[in-house]
């Protein structure tokens, strides 16, 4: 007997965690789109700090979700630890992260987006829902774009709007998914 990835039953993360992640993504997107940053440097620093907070909280939530659903706990722990370490490092050294290593920083963002996107896409096929699939595709696309163009000067600044729109769309999708999970 063969089974497809979509026919496997897996638990989803709790609706509360999904709702929190969605709200957080919408806030990050809104801040990036409408914050009163007057210069490109301020906008870049805002992106760095917001991304650091997002990674830190997302990593903590990924680690906490291991206690709710033990499947793929190794990947969840790995992604959670990487997110917490990256977010914490960037919060401690935001200027160094933004100024000293802009190309490497953009490459790391691209790699993180790619890995996170692949994991979300796999989770979607294992029953994680259409929200995980959409976020997975967005993460993969964003990661590939950044990886492909990380050597271009100012690439991080040029993707502020892209990151903001992706965060808004992904956040709304997560919020809708959270309420669907709650009803189910």
C-alpha positions in Angstrom: 0.0 0.0 0.0 1.4 3.4 -0.9 0.6 6.7 0.7 1.2 10.1 -0.5 2.7 12.9 1.5 -0.7 14.7 1.5 -2.5 11.7 3.0 -0.3 11.5 6.1 -1.9 12.8 9.2 0.3 15.2 11.2 -0.5 17.6 13.9 -0.3 21.2 13.1 1.2 23.7 15.6 -1.4 25.2 17.9 -3.7 27.9 16.5 -2.4 30.3 19.1 1.2 30.0 17.9 0.1 30.3 14.3 -1.9 33.4 15.1 1.0 34.9 17.0 3.4 34.3 14.1 0.9 35.8 11.7 0.4 38.9 13.8 4.2 39.2 14.2 4.7 38.9 10.4 2.1 41.6 9.7 3.7 44.0 12.2 7.1 43.4 10.6 5.7 44.0 7.1 3.8 47.1 8.2 6.8 48.6 10.0 9.0 48.0 7.0 6.5 49.6 4.6 5.2 52.5 6.6 7.9 53.3 9.3 9.1 56.9 9.2 12.6 55.9 8.2 14.1 59.0 6.6 17.2 57.5 5.0 18.3 54.3 3.5 20.7 53.6 6.4 17.8 54.0 8.9 15.7 51.7 6.8 18.5 49.1 6.6 19.0 49.3 10.4 15.3 48.9 10.9 15.2 45.9 8.7 18.1 44.4 10.6 16.6 44.9 14.0 13.1 43.7 12.9 14.6 40.7 11.3 16.6 39.9 14.5 13.4 40.1 16.6 11.5 38.0 14.2 14.2 35.3 14.1 14.6 35.3 17.8 10.9 34.9 18.5 10.3 32.5 15.6 13.2 30.3 16.9 11.8 30.2 20.4 8.3 29.3 19.0 9.9 26.6 16.8 11.6 25.1 19.8 8.4 25.3 21.9 6.5 23.6 19.2 8.6 20.5 19.6 6.8 19.9 22.9 3.4 20.0 21.1 4.3 17.9 18.1 7.3 15.6 18.2 7.5 14.8 14.5 10.6 16.2 12.7 11.8 17.4 16.1 15.4 17.4 14.9 14.7 19.9 12.1 12.5 22.0 14.3 15.3 22.2 16.9 17.9 22.9 14.3 15.9 25.7 12.7 14.9 27.0 16.1 18.5 27.1 17.4 19.8 28.7 14.2 17.1 31.4 14.4 17.7 32.1 18.0 21.5 32.3 17.5 21.2 34.5 14.4 18.5 36.8 16.0 20.5 37.1 19.2 23.8 37.9 17.5 22.2 40.5 15.3 20.5 42.2 18.3 23.8 42.3 20.1 25.8 43.5 17.1 23.3 45.2 14.8 25.7 47.7 13.3 28.4 45.1 12.7 25.7 42.9 11.1 24.4 45.7 8.9 27.7 47.4 8.0 30.6 45.1 8.3 29.1 42.0 6.6 26.3 43.2 4.2 27.0 40.7 1.5 27.4 37.8 3.9 24.3 39.0 5.8 22.2 39.0 2.6 23.6 35.6 1.7 22.6 34.3 5.2 19.2 35.8 4.8 18.9 34.1 1.5 20.0 30.7 2.8 17.7 31.0 5.8 14.8 31.9 3.6 15.5 29.0 1.2 15.9 26.4 4.1 12.8 27.8 5.9 10.8 27.8 2.6 11.7 24.1 1.8 10.8 23.1 5.4 7.5 24.9 5.2 6.8 23.4 1.7 7.5 19.9 3.0 5.3 20.5 6.0 2.5 21.7 3.7 2.7 18.4 1.8 2.6 16.5 5.0 -0.7 18.1 6.0 0.4 21.5 7.3 -2.1 23.3 5.1 -2.1 25.7 2.3 -0.7 28.5 4.4 2.5 26.6 5.0 2.7 25.9 1.2 2.3 29.6 0.3 4.9 30.7 2.9 7.2 27.9 1.7 7.1 29.1 -1.9 7.6 32.7 -0.9 10.5 31.8 1.3 12.1 29.7 -1.5 11.7 32.5 -4.0 13.0 35.2 -1.7 15.9 33.0 -0.7 16.9 32.2 -4.3 16.7 35.9 -5.3 19.0 36.9 -2.5 21.4 34.1 -3.0 21.6 34.8 -6.8 22.3 38.5 -6.3 24.0 38.9 -3.0 27.2 40.3 -4.5 25.4 43.3 -6.0 25.9 46.5 -4.0 22.9 47.6 -2.0 20.9 44.4 -2.6 19.7 44.4 1.0 18.2 47.8 0.6 16.5 46.9 -2.6 14.6 44.0 -1.0 13.1 46.0 1.9 9.8 46.3 0.0 9.9 42.7 -1.1 10.4 41.5 2.4 7.7 43.8 3.7 5.1 42.6 1.1 6.1 39.0 1.7 5.7 39.5 5.5 2.3 41.1 5.1 1.0 38.4 2.7 2.5 35.6 4.8 1.1 37.1 8.0 -2.4 37.4 6.7 -2.2 33.8 5.4 -1.1 32.6 8.9 -3.8 34.6 10.7 -6.5 33.1 8.4 -5.0 29.6 8.9 -5.0 30.1 12.7 -8.7 30.8 12.7 -9.4 27.9 10.5 -7.4 25.7 12.9 -9.4 27.0 15.8 -12.7 26.2 14.2 -11.5 22.7 13.2 
